Amino acid sequence: MPYIDYYKALGVDKTASQADIKKAYRKLARKYHPDLNPNDENAKNRFQEINEANQVLSDPEKRKKYDEYGENWQHADEFEAQRRAYEQSGAGTGGAGGTSWSSFGGGFDTESGFSDFFESLFGGQRAGRRGSSAGFRGQDYNAELHLSLRDAAITHKQVLTVNGKKVRITIPAGVANGQQIRLKGHGSEGMNGGPKGDLYITFVIADDPQFTRMGNNLHITVPINLYTAILGGDVRVDTLDGQVKLKVKPGTQNDTKARLKGKGFPKYKQEGSFGDLIVTYSVELPTHLSEKEKELFRELRSLR
């Protein structure tokens, strides 16, 4: 997989502050957002690059590792562990080998010492006292997948492009906003025979103009006129799978709620199981009344 320079991806210098990184990310994310660039594969890939860069550079600990180890930043802990083991063996303390560790970028004081240590990390022939090869796991990838609420309510397939590679996934009904799944082995190639990294996908579910999701329940506000609220009647209510007819009781107050069992959001990986739909009635008062209508309301008031 091609190496992404995270600073270049966001268009900032290595000395950029966290505020600068946040500002650059927001600007680019708005520009390349998939919703603003439908059917634009280049924009989608660019958006994924921007997200990946932001996830690393906006995290001070990850950024520190990235600044020191570059594309190998995810192996920083392994590098450090092997470095300590090398030093403890005596080869990196200026002892028998006459070498000392300075940094990953600076290497050892002597060229041969660095070469031996580097080979021990990446699997060269027997090197100094280590005498072993090491395979390293590939880098993990992170991506966001944007869905509508209705898309998230059905099991369906989608194709993602991650670093130029197409990945076909099945999205189970009921995924939640912010939920993350892992696709094992879909990250970057490992080093020296090590396993591939993984792909982490975070779902971003847009707000729906009709329904508000709260867990597995859906909420909807349904307007009813004053006469239906007072006298009762029928009202049609939208659900995710069509309309249903509800009976409104006489004397229904504003903000009265009705619960439709099993008409909510599908429960994640629980086939055939759904939350409820909570209907809130909003009583609408008549406007632009004629004089005759006003007179009738005055008469009604006098009767009460």
Backbone bond lengths (Angstrom), bond angles and torsions (degrees), N, CA, C in turn:
res aa  C-N    CA-C-N  psi(-1)  N-CA   C-N-CA  omega(-1)  CA-C   N-CA-C  phi
1 M - - - 1.451 - - 1.533 109.42 -
2 P 1.340 119.03 141.62 1.454 120.59 -179.32 1.519 110.85 -67.60
3 Y 1.328 114.51 146.47 1.457 121.38 179.58 1.520 109.79 -79.10
4 I 1.332 117.09 132.91 1.460 121.65 178.67 1.524 108.60 -104.11
5 D 1.332 116.73 122.44 1.459 121.17 172.65 1.524 106.51 -80.18
6 Y 1.338 116.25 108.59 1.449 119.81 -173.45 1.533 112.74 -63.95
7 Y 1.331 116.85 -34.77 1.465 119.10 178.70 1.529 110.66 -66.16
8 K 1.326 116.42 -42.38 1.459 119.89 178.30 1.525 110.64 -66.98
9 A 1.333 116.08 -36.15 1.462 119.95 -179.55 1.532 111.33 -59.68
10 L 1.337 116.34 -36.10 1.462 120.94 179.47 1.524 112.55 -94.68
11 G 1.356 116.61 -8.49 1.456 120.13 178.91 1.518 113.46 70.80
12 V 1.346 116.43 35.86 1.472 120.68 179.20 1.523 109.88 -125.34
13 D 1.351 115.74 161.53 1.460 121.43 176.59 1.522 110.01 -80.85
14 K 1.334 115.20 164.23 1.461 119.48 177.72 1.522 112.26 -66.42
15 T 1.342 116.35 -18.65 1.470 119.92 179.06 1.524 111.98 -90.81
16 A 1.307 117.23 5.56 1.470 121.00 -176.41 1.526 111.39 -60.14
17 S 1.326 116.18 140.90 1.467 121.09 177.29 1.523 109.57 -77.10
18 Q 1.340 115.69 167.52 1.459 119.62 177.49 1.532 110.87 -61.99
19 A 1.326 115.96 -34.29 1.464 119.69 178.33 1.531 110.76 -66.27
20 D 1.341 116.53 -39.65 1.468 120.87 178.46 1.529 110.83 -63.62
21 I 1.338 115.64 -41.20 1.466 120.97 -179.71 1.528 109.98 -65.02
22 K 1.323 115.87 -44.35 1.465 120.55 179.50 1.529 111.15 -61.95
23 K 1.334 116.09 -42.53 1.467 120.95 -179.48 1.528 110.92 -64.96
24 A 1.352 116.02 -44.48 1.466 120.43 -179.50 1.524 110.82 -64.39
25 Y 1.334 116.21 -41.21 1.467 120.22 -179.92 1.528 110.91 -61.54
26 R 1.335 116.79 -48.18 1.459 120.65 -177.42 1.534 111.30 -61.66
27 K 1.330 115.70 -40.60 1.463 119.85 -179.57 1.529 111.06 -63.80
28 L 1.337 116.11 -46.77 1.461 120.32 -178.31 1.524 111.69 -71.38
29 A 1.337 116.68 -37.35 1.466 120.09 -179.84 1.525 110.58 -62.51
30 R 1.326 115.89 -39.07 1.473 118.64 177.31 1.533 110.58 -65.96
31 K 1.327 116.30 -39.44 1.465 120.49 -176.81 1.517 111.95 -67.23
32 Y 1.343 117.34 -41.38 1.461 120.87 -173.15 1.524 113.56 -104.92
33 H 1.326 117.65 10.19 1.463 120.11 -177.97 1.531 109.90 -57.06
34 P 1.347 117.32 134.66 1.481 121.10 -178.34 1.522 113.79 -55.65
35 D 1.342 117.04 -33.20 1.462 118.96 -179.35 1.526 112.42 -66.29
36 L 1.354 115.82 -25.91 1.467 120.07 179.37 1.524 111.97 -93.90
37 N 1.332 116.21 -8.96 1.464 120.88 -178.71 1.526 110.38 -132.59
38 P 1.314 117.91 59.18 1.471 119.47 -177.89 1.520 111.45 -61.49
39 N 1.340 114.75 139.63 1.471 122.56 178.00 1.533 113.60 63.58
40 D 1.332 116.65 18.21 1.470 120.85 176.91 1.526 108.31 -105.04
41 E 1.336 116.07 99.11 1.464 121.12 -175.82 1.524 111.46 -64.38
42 N 1.328 117.16 -37.39 1.467 120.48 179.86 1.524 110.99 -64.38
43 A 1.323 116.41 -42.02 1.463 120.11 178.72 1.529 110.47 -64.60
44 K 1.347 116.96 -39.61 1.463 120.57 178.91 1.533 111.09 -62.59
45 N 1.346 116.64 -43.91 1.461 120.59 178.99 1.523 110.98 -65.19
46 R 1.331 115.52 -40.39 1.468 120.10 179.30 1.525 110.07 -64.48
47 F 1.311 117.24 -39.78 1.459 121.70 179.41 1.528 110.56 -62.89
48 Q 1.326 116.58 -40.03 1.461 120.28 178.61 1.527 111.02 -67.57
49 E 1.340 116.96 -38.63 1.471 120.71 176.22 1.526 110.54 -60.80
50 I 1.328 115.57 -45.34 1.461 120.96 -178.39 1.526 110.45 -61.49
51 N 1.323 117.07 -43.51 1.464 120.70 179.36 1.518 111.72 -63.88
52 E 1.327 116.11 -42.73 1.460 120.18 179.85 1.527 110.29 -62.92
53 A 1.336 116.45 -43.69 1.468 120.69 -179.91 1.523 110.17 -63.42
54 N 1.316 117.24 -42.18 1.458 120.65 -177.94 1.527 111.44 -66.50
55 Q 1.337 117.13 -38.97 1.462 120.14 -179.23 1.517 111.91 -62.25
56 V 1.330 116.97 -29.60 1.465 120.38 179.44 1.527 110.94 -86.77
57 L 1.323 117.22 -50.67 1.467 120.30 -173.01 1.522 113.02 -74.45
58 S 1.322 118.51 -22.25 1.461 120.20 178.67 1.521 112.29 -82.53
59 D 1.327 116.48 -8.43 1.464 122.01 177.31 1.535 108.07 -103.11
60 P 1.336 118.84 110.42 1.471 121.19 -174.80 1.529 113.73 -53.60
61 E 1.327 117.65 -39.52 1.468 120.26 -178.41 1.525 111.00 -68.76
62 K 1.334 116.43 -45.37 1.469 120.05 178.27 1.520 110.78 -65.30
63 R 1.326 115.94 -38.79 1.470 119.69 -179.77 1.525 111.14 -63.99
64 K 1.312 116.44 -39.58 1.463 120.24 178.51 1.523 110.98 -61.10
65 K 1.328 116.12 -43.42 1.465 120.00 178.60 1.529 110.83 -66.48
66 Y 1.330 115.81 -39.75 1.464 119.89 -179.75 1.527 110.48 -64.71
67 D 1.330 117.02 -41.16 1.463 120.64 179.97 1.526 111.46 -62.59
68 E 1.330 116.73 -32.65 1.463 119.74 -176.77 1.525 112.64 -88.75
69 Y 1.322 117.35 -35.85 1.461 120.06 -172.19 1.531 114.29 -114.22
70 G 1.336 117.54 -3.42 1.453 119.65 177.98 1.516 112.25 61.03
71 E 1.336 116.56 -134.20 1.458 120.53 -175.83 1.527 112.96 -64.89
72 N 1.335 116.85 -14.46 1.473 121.05 179.19 1.533 111.86 -96.28
73 W 1.349 117.53 18.37 1.461 119.89 -172.89 1.522 113.70 -59.98
74 Q 1.330 116.90 -29.01 1.468 118.27 -178.95 1.530 112.51 -71.55
75 H 1.331 116.20 -12.54 1.463 120.33 178.05 1.525 111.89 -100.62
76 A 1.333 116.89 12.20 1.462 120.55 -175.16 1.529 112.16 -55.98
77 D 1.322 116.47 -44.51 1.468 119.01 -178.24 1.529 110.98 -64.59
78 E 1.341 115.74 -37.05 1.466 118.74 178.71 1.527 111.05 -68.36
79 F 1.334 115.80 -40.44 1.465 119.57 177.48 1.526 110.54 -59.93
80 E 1.344 114.40 -45.27 1.459 118.76 -178.41 1.522 111.21 -64.79
81 A 1.324 116.38 -39.67 1.463 119.74 179.55 1.527 110.53 -63.62
82 Q 1.332 117.02 -43.09 1.461 120.08 179.63 1.529 111.09 -68.89
83 R 1.334 115.36 -35.29 1.465 118.17 177.62 1.524 110.70 -62.11
84 R 1.362 115.33 -44.49 1.469 118.60 -179.88 1.529 111.00 -63.69
85 A 1.349 114.28 -40.68 1.460 117.92 178.74 1.523 110.60 -63.23
86 Y 1.321 115.98 -38.70 1.471 120.04 179.55 1.522 110.48 -64.17
87 E 1.348 116.00 -45.08 1.453 119.71 -179.21 1.527 111.34 -64.42
88 Q 1.339 115.51 -41.40 1.460 119.35 -178.18 1.520 112.10 -66.41
89 S 1.352 114.31 -24.06 1.462 117.20 178.53 1.524 111.99 -72.73
90 G 1.353 116.18 -13.73 1.458 119.62 -179.98 1.502 113.26 101.36
91 A 1.336 117.27 -13.28 1.461 119.74 -175.97 1.506 111.52 -77.57
92 G 1.348 118.27 -24.43 1.446 119.73 -175.92 1.499 113.23 -109.05
93 T 1.351 119.00 20.40 1.459 121.12 -176.17 1.514 112.17 -114.23
94 G 1.307 116.97 12.64 1.447 118.63 -178.81 1.514 111.87 80.81
95 G 1.369 117.07 13.69 1.451 120.96 -178.28 1.499 111.33 -84.52
96 A 1.351 114.59 -119.19 1.459 119.87 -173.43 1.517 112.01 -59.22
97 G 1.331 117.10 -37.59 1.458 119.56 -178.00 1.512 112.71 -81.24
98 G 1.352 116.69 -16.16 1.448 120.14 -179.85 1.517 112.63 67.88
99 T 1.344 118.26 27.69 1.461 121.25 -178.55 1.511 110.05 -124.02
100 S 1.327 117.45 160.73 1.465 121.05 176.41 1.512 109.55 -143.77
101 W 1.349 116.15 145.82 1.461 121.80 -178.34 1.522 109.33 -79.43
102 S 1.307 116.16 137.13 1.460 118.65 174.16 1.522 110.36 -115.82
103 S 1.339 118.32 -54.84 1.462 122.13 175.80 1.508 108.37 -167.89
104 F 1.342 116.12 168.21 1.458 118.51 179.50 1.518 110.73 -61.68
105 G 1.346 115.08 -40.73 1.456 118.53 -178.87 1.515 111.98 -74.97
106 G 1.345 117.64 -32.91 1.454 120.29 -174.83 1.499 113.77 -88.55
107 G 1.329 116.51 -20.84 1.447 120.01 177.31 1.517 112.39 73.48
108 F 1.341 116.50 -157.75 1.443 122.45 179.79 1.527 109.73 -93.57
109 D 1.326 115.40 168.81 1.462 119.68 177.74 1.515 111.38 -66.15
110 T 1.317 116.78 -27.18 1.457 119.13 178.25 1.514 108.50 -116.00
111 E 1.290 116.04 144.94 1.461 120.99 -175.94 1.517 111.81 -61.77
112 S 1.319 117.11 -39.04 1.456 119.70 -177.06 1.524 111.33 -67.24
113 G 1.345 116.80 -35.63 1.457 119.60 179.14 1.513 111.66 -63.28
114 F 1.322 116.31 -44.78 1.455 119.82 178.88 1.522 110.80 -63.84
115 S 1.312 115.94 -41.80 1.456 119.99 -179.28 1.510 111.04 -59.77
116 D 1.331 116.18 -44.58 1.461 119.76 179.49 1.525 111.02 -61.94
117 F 1.327 115.86 -45.37 1.460 118.89 -177.84 1.522 111.01 -65.69
118 F 1.325 116.40 -41.85 1.449 120.85 179.70 1.526 110.86 -61.47
119 E 1.334 116.10 -41.85 1.462 119.51 178.92 1.521 111.29 -65.16
120 S 1.348 115.59 -34.70 1.460 117.64 179.91 1.527 110.91 -67.86
121 L 1.335 116.96 -29.66 1.454 120.35 178.31 1.515 112.06 -75.45
122 F 1.338 116.53 -43.21 1.455 120.93 -170.87 1.516 113.98 -104.27
123 G 1.329 116.39 9.53 1.449 117.14 168.42 1.507 115.42 92.85
124 G 1.329 118.74 30.77 1.455 120.44 175.85 1.509 110.83 -77.30
125 Q 1.304 117.49 -168.10 1.455 120.83 178.27 1.516 109.46 -68.74
126 R 1.300 117.63 174.94 1.453 121.99 -178.28 1.515 109.40 -51.89
127 A 1.340 115.43 127.85 1.465 119.11 -173.83 1.514 109.32 -125.22
128 G 1.304 116.02 113.75 1.457 121.39 175.95 1.507 111.11 55.38
129 R 1.335 115.37 -137.47 1.457 120.41 -177.12 1.525 112.46 -80.75
130 R 1.382 117.77 -17.52 1.461 118.50 -178.44 1.516 111.80 -67.10
131 G 1.333 115.37 -51.24 1.456 120.55 175.30 1.514 113.38 57.58
132 S 1.346 118.05 34.79 1.460 119.18 -178.59 1.517 109.79 -146.85
133 S 1.327 115.57 161.87 1.455 120.43 175.90 1.508 108.40 -109.42
134 A 1.334 116.41 157.89 1.451 119.96 -177.90 1.513 110.04 -135.95
135 G 1.321 115.60 128.62 1.454 120.04 174.50 1.519 108.51 -101.18
136 F 1.328 116.91 139.47 1.448 120.77 -177.00 1.522 111.02 -118.81
137 R 1.317 113.69 140.86 1.459 121.17 179.80 1.523 109.99 -67.48
138 G 1.340 116.21 143.22 1.454 121.07 -179.69 1.520 112.36 -69.45
139 Q 1.320 115.17 165.98 1.452 121.74 -178.76 1.519 111.21 -70.65
140 D 1.341 116.26 141.47 1.456 120.76 174.29 1.527 109.75 -77.85
141 Y 1.317 116.37 148.72 1.459 122.06 174.09 1.518 109.15 -110.17
142 N 1.319 115.65 150.40 1.464 121.58 176.32 1.521 109.26 -125.44
143 A 1.322 116.14 138.25 1.461 120.42 179.83 1.522 109.09 -144.80
144 E 1.333 115.97 153.53 1.459 122.12 174.19 1.517 108.83 -108.54
145 L 1.314 115.89 140.66 1.461 121.27 177.05 1.523 107.67 -122.14
146 H 1.334 116.49 116.81 1.454 121.83 -176.76 1.533 110.03 -92.27
147 L 1.344 114.66 129.62 1.459 121.27 -178.77 1.519 110.06 -131.75
148 S 1.318 116.01 152.92 1.459 119.92 167.89 1.527 107.76 -81.96
149 L 1.319 116.48 164.37 1.465 120.26 178.47 1.525 110.59 -60.39
150 R 1.329 116.51 -38.94 1.459 120.10 -178.24 1.526 111.74 -71.43
151 D 1.329 117.57 -33.45 1.468 120.21 174.36 1.521 110.84 -64.65
152 A 1.342 115.50 -39.56 1.470 120.27 -178.88 1.521 112.06 -69.70
153 A 1.332 116.56 -13.88 1.465 120.46 -177.67 1.523 113.04 -88.94
154 I 1.338 117.53 -3.92 1.466 119.85 -179.48 1.526 109.96 -128.91
155 T 1.306 116.57 146.09 1.464 120.94 173.97 1.527 108.31 -74.89
156 H 1.328 115.98 126.20 1.461 119.32 -178.43 1.521 110.03 -155.27
157 K 1.310 115.47 167.80 1.464 121.51 -179.37 1.524 110.04 -105.28
158 Q 1.334 114.86 147.03 1.457 121.28 174.06 1.520 108.86 -140.73
159 V 1.330 115.32 157.14 1.456 121.25 176.88 1.526 108.42 -114.71
160 L 1.329 116.15 123.13 1.459 122.16 176.69 1.521 109.23 -103.85
161 T 1.321 115.92 150.11 1.458 120.54 171.60 1.517 107.97 -112.06
162 V 1.314 116.61 113.94 1.459 122.52 -178.32 1.524 108.24 -119.26
163 N 1.342 115.59 114.76 1.468 121.08 -177.91 1.527 111.94 51.37
164 G 1.337 115.02 43.29 1.456 119.96 175.88 1.517 115.11 82.45
165 K 1.328 116.98 -1.70 1.462 120.43 -178.76 1.525 109.77 -110.82
166 K 1.332 116.71 132.63 1.461 121.33 -179.75 1.529 110.49 -83.64
167 V 1.317 115.15 131.09 1.462 121.90 -179.73 1.527 107.95 -123.93
168 R 1.311 117.19 120.55 1.469 122.17 -179.83 1.524 108.84 -96.16
169 I 1.326 116.43 125.45 1.461 120.16 -178.28 1.524 110.18 -129.49
170 T 1.328 115.23 154.98 1.459 121.57 172.75 1.528 107.44 -105.78
171 I 1.316 116.08 124.26 1.462 121.35 -178.66 1.522 108.80 -98.88
172 P 1.338 117.68 114.81 1.468 119.42 -179.62 1.526 110.68 -69.68
173 A 1.315 116.18 146.09 1.462 120.61 175.25 1.527 109.59 -60.47
174 G 1.341 115.79 141.90 1.462 120.01 174.57 1.504 115.32 98.75
175 V 1.354 119.08 5.57 1.463 119.14 179.16 1.532 109.28 -62.43
176 A 1.329 115.67 149.57 1.464 120.87 -175.71 1.526 110.81 -105.52
177 N 1.311 115.60 156.53 1.460 120.84 175.40 1.530 109.19 -62.02
178 G 1.340 116.25 128.68 1.461 120.57 -179.04 1.519 114.12 87.02
179 Q 1.324 117.37 -7.79 1.467 120.00 179.21 1.520 110.41 -67.40
180 Q 1.312 116.58 142.86 1.466 121.46 -178.12 1.531 109.92 -122.08
181 I 1.318 115.29 137.42 1.458 120.25 174.56 1.520 109.01 -122.19
182 R 1.321 116.14 157.05 1.462 121.32 -179.49 1.525 110.12 -115.65
183 L 1.326 115.56 130.88 1.452 121.22 173.19 1.530 107.41 -107.55
184 K 1.304 115.17 105.19 1.451 119.98 -174.81 1.532 111.66 -66.19
185 G 1.333 115.15 134.22 1.458 120.50 174.88 1.516 115.43 80.91
186 H 1.331 118.01 10.06 1.461 120.45 179.82 1.526 111.90 -106.04
187 G 1.336 116.95 17.98 1.455 120.89 173.94 1.518 110.37 -92.47
188 S 1.346 116.64 -155.46 1.462 119.89 -177.94 1.532 110.58 -77.33
189 E 1.319 115.42 163.69 1.455 121.54 179.09 1.528 110.20 -64.07
190 G 1.335 115.89 146.62 1.454 120.26 175.76 1.521 111.66 -75.75
191 M 1.319 116.46 168.09 1.460 122.37 178.33 1.518 110.18 -101.53
192 N 1.306 115.58 137.28 1.458 120.70 175.93 1.526 112.33 53.75
193 G 1.331 115.81 45.40 1.455 119.17 177.22 1.514 114.88 82.19
194 G 1.345 117.23 4.40 1.455 119.40 178.40 1.516 111.45 -71.49
195 P 1.330 118.14 163.62 1.472 121.16 -177.53 1.523 112.10 -69.53
196 K 1.308 115.25 157.86 1.464 119.79 175.99 1.529 109.83 -69.22
197 G 1.343 114.99 156.83 1.453 119.99 173.27 1.524 110.13 -74.88
198 D 1.312 116.14 -177.79 1.461 121.39 -178.75 1.528 110.09 -111.93
199 L 1.305 115.62 164.47 1.460 122.54 175.74 1.524 108.02 -111.48
200 Y 1.324 116.21 123.30 1.459 121.68 177.62 1.529 108.51 -105.85
201 I 1.338 115.72 123.26 1.457 121.17 -178.71 1.527 108.91 -112.44
202 T 1.329 115.90 124.72 1.462 121.79 176.66 1.525 108.91 -105.11
203 F 1.335 116.41 127.82 1.458 120.63 -179.37 1.532 110.23 -86.82
204 V 1.312 115.00 131.86 1.466 121.88 175.76 1.532 106.94 -117.75
205 I 1.325 116.10 111.72 1.468 120.92 -174.39 1.519 109.36 -106.58
206 A 1.308 115.70 121.64 1.462 121.54 -177.08 1.533 111.26 -71.52
207 D 1.339 115.48 152.97 1.462 120.21 175.14 1.530 109.30 -64.82
208 D 1.323 115.14 145.87 1.456 120.85 179.68 1.531 109.28 -100.95
209 P 1.340 117.80 140.67 1.469 119.52 -178.63 1.528 113.97 -66.95
210 Q 1.329 118.38 -21.13 1.462 121.17 -178.24 1.512 113.69 -105.01
211 F 1.332 116.13 -46.70 1.459 120.99 -170.62 1.519 111.80 -107.54
212 T 1.315 114.83 143.58 1.460 121.64 170.49 1.523 107.33 -112.11
213 R 1.330 116.13 126.56 1.462 120.20 -178.06 1.521 110.46 -94.98
214 M 1.319 116.15 131.69 1.464 122.33 174.29 1.523 106.90 -133.22
215 G 1.332 115.35 98.41 1.456 120.09 -173.13 1.517 108.46 67.73
216 N 1.328 116.39 -124.56 1.467 120.68 178.23 1.524 112.04 -98.61
217 N 1.322 117.15 0.09 1.460 120.54 178.49 1.524 110.27 -94.52
218 L 1.319 115.46 147.26 1.458 121.81 173.97 1.522 108.79 -112.50
219 H 1.329 115.23 145.82 1.462 120.71 178.64 1.521 108.74 -121.80
220 I 1.328 115.76 139.27 1.457 121.35 178.73 1.524 108.52 -141.91
221 T 1.335 116.02 141.59 1.460 121.41 176.09 1.520 108.73 -102.38
222 V 1.329 116.12 127.50 1.466 121.52 -177.09 1.532 109.02 -118.65
223 P 1.326 117.99 121.67 1.472 120.10 177.85 1.526 111.38 -76.88
224 I 1.325 115.96 139.51 1.476 120.88 172.22 1.529 107.39 -131.94
225 N 1.317 116.77 148.10 1.464 118.83 -179.08 1.526 111.05 -80.05
226 L 1.292 114.97 165.81 1.464 120.78 -175.11 1.525 111.78 -59.76
227 Y 1.318 116.64 -38.02 1.460 120.56 -175.53 1.527 110.99 -68.56
228 T 1.346 115.95 -38.89 1.472 118.96 176.69 1.514 110.43 -67.26
229 A 1.338 116.55 -38.41 1.463 120.12 179.23 1.524 110.71 -63.29
230 I 1.323 116.69 -38.13 1.474 120.25 -177.16 1.524 111.75 -80.36
231 L 1.322 116.35 -46.66 1.463 120.59 -171.96 1.524 113.92 -96.93
232 G 1.336 116.41 -13.99 1.449 119.70 -175.58 1.519 110.61 87.90
233 G 1.335 115.63 169.11 1.454 119.22 179.98 1.518 110.95 158.50
234 D 1.312 115.48 -167.17 1.466 121.13 -179.08 1.519 110.41 -108.57
235 V 1.326 115.60 149.59 1.460 121.46 175.41 1.520 108.22 -142.40
236 R 1.315 116.45 142.92 1.463 120.75 178.79 1.528 108.48 -97.43
237 V 1.346 115.02 134.52 1.468 121.55 -175.51 1.519 109.48 -123.80
238 D 1.325 116.08 133.11 1.464 121.06 176.99 1.525 110.60 -75.68
239 T 1.330 115.89 140.59 1.458 122.82 169.76 1.522 106.86 -127.00
240 L 1.324 117.31 178.11 1.465 120.22 179.30 1.528 112.35 -66.31
241 D 1.316 117.39 -22.59 1.466 119.45 -178.46 1.527 112.91 -120.39
242 G 1.333 116.39 34.75 1.452 120.24 176.58 1.518 112.71 119.19
243 Q 1.327 116.28 -175.63 1.461 121.45 -178.11 1.528 111.36 -96.23
244 V 1.328 114.27 151.18 1.466 120.85 173.01 1.524 107.62 -129.06
245 K 1.342 116.67 155.89 1.466 121.18 179.03 1.518 109.27 -102.63
246 L 1.332 115.98 129.39 1.458 121.16 179.29 1.524 109.95 -114.55
247 K 1.323 115.41 146.15 1.453 122.09 173.63 1.529 109.05 -89.26
248 V 1.315 116.30 123.96 1.465 121.07 176.36 1.526 107.75 -96.09
249 K 1.321 115.80 124.95 1.468 120.02 -178.08 1.528 110.51 -73.67
250 P 1.331 116.76 146.81 1.470 119.33 174.49 1.527 110.55 -59.21
251 G 1.322 116.25 140.07 1.463 120.56 178.95 1.522 113.53 79.64
252 T 1.313 117.06 22.06 1.470 120.52 179.29 1.532 110.32 -67.52
253 Q 1.318 116.21 127.06 1.467 121.24 -179.33 1.535 111.18 -85.35
254 N 1.329 114.34 158.39 1.466 119.72 174.75 1.527 109.76 -59.84
255 D 1.327 117.00 141.11 1.482 124.55 -179.86 1.529 113.33 72.28
256 T 1.332 117.36 11.45 1.465 119.81 172.95 1.527 108.76 -64.29
257 K 1.342 116.46 140.67 1.465 121.34 -177.42 1.523 111.45 -112.93
258 A 1.331 113.75 145.01 1.468 120.68 174.06 1.521 107.77 -128.57
259 R 1.323 116.61 141.83 1.464 121.25 -176.98 1.533 110.27 -111.54
260 L 1.339 115.19 125.67 1.464 120.40 175.73 1.527 108.05 -104.80
261 K 1.306 116.31 107.41 1.459 121.95 -177.57 1.536 111.60 -63.92
262 G 1.338 115.17 133.22 1.453 120.44 174.31 1.516 115.44 73.32
263 K 1.345 117.12 9.87 1.464 120.01 179.83 1.533 112.14 -106.12
264 G 1.336 115.96 16.64 1.454 120.19 179.96 1.516 112.85 -94.02
265 F 1.336 116.09 -143.44 1.465 121.63 -175.36 1.527 110.16 -89.18
266 P 1.335 117.09 143.86 1.473 118.57 177.80 1.524 111.12 -64.33
267 K 1.314 116.24 142.65 1.463 120.92 178.93 1.526 109.35 -81.72
268 Y 1.320 115.77 134.55 1.465 122.39 -173.93 1.530 111.76 -58.86
269 K 1.331 114.79 121.89 1.463 123.25 178.74 1.526 113.21 55.68
270 Q 1.342 116.27 31.48 1.463 121.80 173.22 1.532 106.86 -127.86
271 E 1.320 114.81 80.16 1.462 121.12 -172.55 1.531 111.74 -55.51
272 G 1.327 114.97 131.08 1.459 120.36 177.96 1.511 114.43 82.14
273 S 1.337 117.58 3.43 1.466 120.70 -178.14 1.534 109.14 -112.77
274 F 1.341 115.96 130.14 1.461 121.28 -175.10 1.525 110.63 -132.49
275 G 1.323 115.07 155.63 1.452 120.66 169.58 1.522 110.03 -78.21
276 D 1.328 116.59 -167.13 1.463 121.40 -177.66 1.529 110.67 -108.12
277 L 1.320 115.33 162.79 1.462 121.72 173.37 1.523 107.67 -107.51
278 I 1.322 115.97 120.94 1.458 121.63 -179.80 1.525 108.25 -100.34
279 V 1.337 116.01 116.95 1.463 122.32 -178.60 1.525 108.72 -100.65
280 T 1.322 116.00 126.37 1.467 121.42 175.70 1.522 108.44 -110.70
281 Y 1.348 116.49 122.40 1.461 120.41 -179.84 1.528 109.89 -83.89
282 S 1.314 114.57 131.97 1.460 121.08 175.91 1.524 107.84 -114.28
283 V 1.327 115.96 110.31 1.463 120.46 -176.31 1.532 109.03 -79.79
284 E 1.334 115.26 123.64 1.459 120.79 -179.49 1.526 109.97 -100.83
285 L 1.310 116.11 125.38 1.458 121.13 179.67 1.527 110.15 -80.66
286 P 1.305 117.66 143.31 1.470 120.11 178.71 1.523 111.14 -68.71
287 T 1.304 116.58 145.62 1.466 122.46 177.98 1.529 109.32 -123.23
288 H 1.347 115.22 167.49 1.469 121.84 178.20 1.539 111.43 55.44
289 L 1.325 115.19 46.51 1.460 120.32 -179.14 1.532 110.87 -69.00
290 S 1.313 115.34 143.62 1.465 120.43 174.07 1.529 108.47 -78.41
291 E 1.331 115.92 167.53 1.459 119.45 178.94 1.529 111.10 -62.48
292 K 1.329 116.02 -35.89 1.464 120.04 178.31 1.524 110.99 -63.20
293 E 1.358 115.79 -43.69 1.474 119.78 179.38 1.521 110.94 -64.82
294 K 1.325 116.79 -40.57 1.467 120.05 178.28 1.517 110.76 -62.53
295 E 1.307 115.61 -40.06 1.456 120.20 179.80 1.535 110.78 -63.22
296 L 1.317 115.66 -40.39 1.466 119.17 178.37 1.523 111.78 -64.96
297 F 1.344 116.91 -37.04 1.458 119.48 177.06 1.524 110.93 -68.61
298 R 1.346 117.02 -35.78 1.473 119.85 176.72 1.538 109.80 -64.78
299 E 1.308 115.83 -40.68 1.455 120.52 177.64 1.515 111.05 -62.88
300 L 1.328 115.60 -42.04 1.470 120.08 178.22 1.524 110.50 -62.96
301 R 1.342 115.94 -40.45 1.465 118.99 179.55 1.509 111.62 -64.61
302 S 1.308 115.57 -37.48 1.465 119.19 -179.19 1.537 111.15 -67.29
303 L 1.342 115.25 -30.97 1.454 118.83 179.41 1.521 111.87 -70.39
304 R 1.338 117.43 -24.46 1.469 121.47 -178.89 1.523 111.20 -95.82
